[in-house]
Amino acid sequence: NDDIDLQEPKKFNVFLFNDDYSTMDFVIDVLVKVFRKSVDEASVIMLNIHNNGKGLCGIYTHEIALTKVMQVKTMAREKGFPLKAVMEEE
């Protein structure tokens, strides 16, 4: 049956937002642990966040994006930083 439209699952961009409190080291730590970036990649993204107010950390399906956002929230809370991750539909 040709008229079955197989929809690609929606993808979501996950961004981290700059704030005045989260340390650069903490942001890099989050990027390495949550987003599986190398330290070099994480440094580039961290500077991007720092300079532009936000930076793209990855593109995921809804469930994975949501999990990453929650992991960032948990890590930030444990360390007392206001680091914020947000997911936006592509």
Secondary structure in CASP SS format (residue, H / E / C, confidence):
PFRMAT SS
TARGET T0000
AUTHOR 0000-0000-0000
METHOD secondary structure of the structure
MODEL  1
N C 1.00
D C 1.00
D C 1.00
I C 1.00
D C 1.00
L C 1.00
Q C 1.00
E C 1.00
P C 1.00
K C 1.00
K E 1.00
F E 1.00
N E 1.00
V E 1.00
F E 1.00
L E 1.00
F E 1.00
N C 1.00
D C 1.00
D C 1.00
Y C 1.00
S C 1.00
T C 1.00
M H 1.00
D H 1.00
F H 1.00
V H 1.00
I H 1.00
D H 1.00
V H 1.00
L H 1.00
V H 1.00
K H 1.00
V C 1.00
F C 1.00
R C 1.00
K C 1.00
S C 1.00
V H 1.00
D H 1.00
E H 1.00
A H 1.00
S H 1.00
V H 1.00
I H 1.00
M H 1.00
L H 1.00
N H 1.00
I H 1.00
H H 1.00
N H 1.00
N H 1.00
G C 1.00
K E 1.00
G E 1.00
L E 1.00
C E 1.00
G E 1.00
I E 1.00
Y E 1.00
T E 1.00
H H 1.00
E H 1.00
I H 1.00
A H 1.00
L H 1.00
T H 1.00
K H 1.00
V H 1.00
M H 1.00
Q H 1.00
V H 1.00
K H 1.00
T H 1.00
M H 1.00
A H 1.00
R H 1.00
E H 1.00
K H 1.00
G C 1.00
F C 1.00
P C 1.00
L C 1.00
K E 1.00
A E 1.00
V E 1.00
M E 1.00
E E 1.00
E E 1.00
E C 1.00
END
